[in-house]
């Protein structure tokens, strides 16, 4: 079993309360729009880190993380991309990027909208952790943590904090 913390769209701001929410996590996954290399440095110092770059990210983040990250954790195949859309409304070009890829979990950012749902047509679980930065329209910052055992995802929890 592994516990994962998932966040996105920090836009240069990393809320200190996230460190408490993620304290028991084995890894942190960031779905893009880091906004500042200091966010990456803080998270890397805290826990093992996986991620993708987002549309606002500069050269340093883009050199560290890919646009599309395909990996396996336990028996679960994961696809992470910043701009992917969501089930029934995938972003233009997303299909071309994942052509011939098989995975169990799709993680996206970009929309600033927390969504956890099953894509019935493709058979994968979809997670967008929302946004936890101080930039954007959202009034509440969100992040997600969950456990993975084998191919099973369980005990998903949402962190929420009213934006200041």
C-alpha positions as CSV (number, residue, x, y, z in Angstrom):
1,X,0.0,0.0,0.0
2,X,1.2,3.5,-0.8
3,X,-0.4,6.8,0.1
4,X,-0.3,9.7,-2.5
5,X,-0.9,13.4,-2.1
6,X,-2.2,15.1,-5.3
7,X,-2.2,18.8,-6.0
8,X,-2.2,21.2,-8.9
9,X,-2.2,24.9,-9.9
10,X,-0.2,26.2,-7.0
11,X,0.8,29.3,-9.1
12,X,3.8,30.0,-6.9
13,X,2.0,29.6,-3.6
14,X,2.3,26.5,-1.3
15,X,-0.1,26.6,1.6
16,X,1.8,25.5,4.8
17,X,-1.4,23.5,5.8
18,X,-0.7,21.1,2.9
19,X,2.4,19.8,4.6
20,X,0.2,18.5,7.5
21,X,-2.4,17.0,5.1
22,X,0.4,15.2,3.2
23,X,2.5,14.3,6.2
24,X,1.7,10.5,6.0
25,X,1.9,10.4,2.2
26,X,4.7,8.4,0.5
27,X,4.7,10.5,-2.6
28,X,3.4,13.9,-3.8
29,X,2.1,14.3,-7.4
30,X,1.7,17.8,-8.9
31,X,-0.4,18.2,-12.0
32,X,1.2,21.4,-13.3
33,X,1.1,25.1,-13.1
34,X,3.7,25.2,-10.3
35,X,4.3,28.9,-11.0
36,X,7.6,29.0,-9.2
37,X,10.6,26.7,-8.8
38,X,10.5,27.2,-5.1
39,X,7.2,25.2,-4.9
40,X,9.1,22.3,-6.6
41,X,12.0,22.7,-4.2
42,X,9.9,22.7,-1.1
43,X,7.9,19.6,-2.2
44,X,11.0,17.7,-3.3
45,X,12.6,18.4,0.1
46,X,9.4,17.1,1.8
47,X,8.6,13.9,-0.1
48,X,9.4,12.0,-3.3
49,X,7.8,14.0,-6.1
50,X,6.3,13.3,-9.5
51,X,4.7,15.9,-11.8
52,X,4.1,17.5,-15.1
53,X,4.6,21.0,-16.3
54,X,1.7,23.3,-16.9
55,X,1.0,26.1,-19.4
56,X,2.4,28.8,-17.1
57,X,5.5,27.0,-16.1
58,X,8.9,28.2,-17.2
59,X,12.1,26.6,-18.4
60,X,13.3,25.2,-15.0
61,X,10.0,23.3,-14.4
62,X,9.9,22.1,-18.0
63,X,13.4,20.7,-17.7
64,X,12.5,18.8,-14.6
65,X,9.0,17.5,-15.5
66,X,7.5,16.3,-18.8
67,X,4.2,17.4,-20.4
68,X,2.8,13.9,-20.1
69,X,3.9,11.5,-17.3
70,X,3.1,7.8,-17.6
71,X,4.1,5.6,-14.7
72,X,3.1,2.7,-12.6
73,X,2.5,2.7,-8.8
74,X,1.8,-0.7,-7.2
75,X,-0.2,-2.4,-10.1
76,X,-1.9,0.9,-11.1
77,X,-1.0,2.5,-14.4
78,X,-1.1,6.3,-14.1
79,X,-1.3,9.1,-16.8
80,X,-0.7,12.7,-15.6
81,X,-1.1,15.7,-17.9
82,X,-1.9,19.3,-17.0
83,X,-4.4,20.1,-19.8
84,X,-6.4,17.0,-20.4
85,X,-10.0,18.1,-19.9
86,X,-12.4,15.6,-18.2
87,X,-14.6,12.6,-19.1
88,X,-16.8,13.6,-22.0
89,X,-14.9,16.8,-22.5
90,X,-11.3,16.0,-23.2
91,X,-9.0,18.8,-24.5
92,X,-8.3,18.9,-28.2
93,X,-5.2,16.9,-28.9
94,X,-5.3,15.0,-25.7
95,X,-6.3,11.8,-27.5
96,X,-3.3,12.1,-29.8
97,X,-0.9,12.4,-26.8
98,X,-2.2,9.2,-25.2
99,X,-2.8,7.2,-28.4
100,X,-2.2,3.5,-27.7
101,X,-1.6,4.1,-24.0
102,X,-3.5,2.0,-21.5
103,X,-3.9,3.3,-17.9
104,X,-6.1,3.1,-14.9
105,X,-5.9,6.6,-13.5
106,X,-5.9,9.9,-15.3
107,X,-4.8,13.0,-13.3
108,X,-5.2,16.5,-14.8
109,X,-5.0,20.1,-13.5
110,X,-5.7,23.4,-15.3
111,X,-9.4,23.8,-14.7
112,X,-9.1,24.7,-10.9
113,X,-12.2,22.6,-10.5
114,X,-12.0,19.6,-8.1
115,X,-13.4,16.5,-9.9
116,X,-13.2,12.8,-9.1
117,X,-15.2,10.6,-11.5
118,X,-15.1,7.4,-13.4
119,X,-14.7,7.6,-17.2
120,X,-17.1,4.7,-18.0
121,X,-16.3,4.8,-21.8
122,X,-12.5,4.4,-21.2
123,X,-12.5,2.5,-18.0
124,X,-10.2,4.8,-16.0
125,X,-10.7,6.9,-12.9
126,X,-10.3,10.6,-13.4
127,X,-9.0,13.0,-10.7
128,X,-8.4,16.7,-11.0
129,X,-7.4,17.9,-7.5
130,X,-8.6,21.5,-8.2
131,X,-6.3,24.3,-7.3
132,X,-4.4,25.2,-4.2
133,X,-2.7,28.5,-5.2
134,X,-3.7,32.1,-4.6
135,X,-4.4,32.7,-8.3
136,X,-7.6,32.0,-10.2
137,X,-11.3,32.2,-9.7
138,X,-11.7,29.5,-7.1
139,X,-12.8,30.6,-3.6
140,X,-11.7,27.3,-1.9
141,X,-8.4,25.7,-2.4
142,X,-8.3,21.9,-2.7
143,X,-6.0,19.0,-2.8
144,X,-6.5,15.2,-2.6
145,X,-4.9,12.2,-1.0
146,X,-5.6,8.6,-1.5
147,X,-4.2,5.1,-1.0
148,X,-3.3,2.6,-3.6
149,X,-3.1,-1.1,-2.9
150,X,-2.3,-3.2,-5.9
151,X,-4.7,-1.9,-8.5
152,X,-7.2,-0.6,-6.0
153,X,-7.6,3.1,-5.1
154,X,-9.2,3.7,-1.8
155,X,-9.6,6.1,1.2
156,X,-9.7,9.2,-0.9
157,X,-9.8,12.4,1.1
158,X,-10.2,16.0,0.0
159,X,-8.4,19.0,1.7
160,X,-10.2,22.3,1.5
161,X,-9.3,25.7,2.7
162,X,-11.0,29.0,2.0
163,X,-8.8,31.1,0.0
164,X,-7.4,34.3,1.6
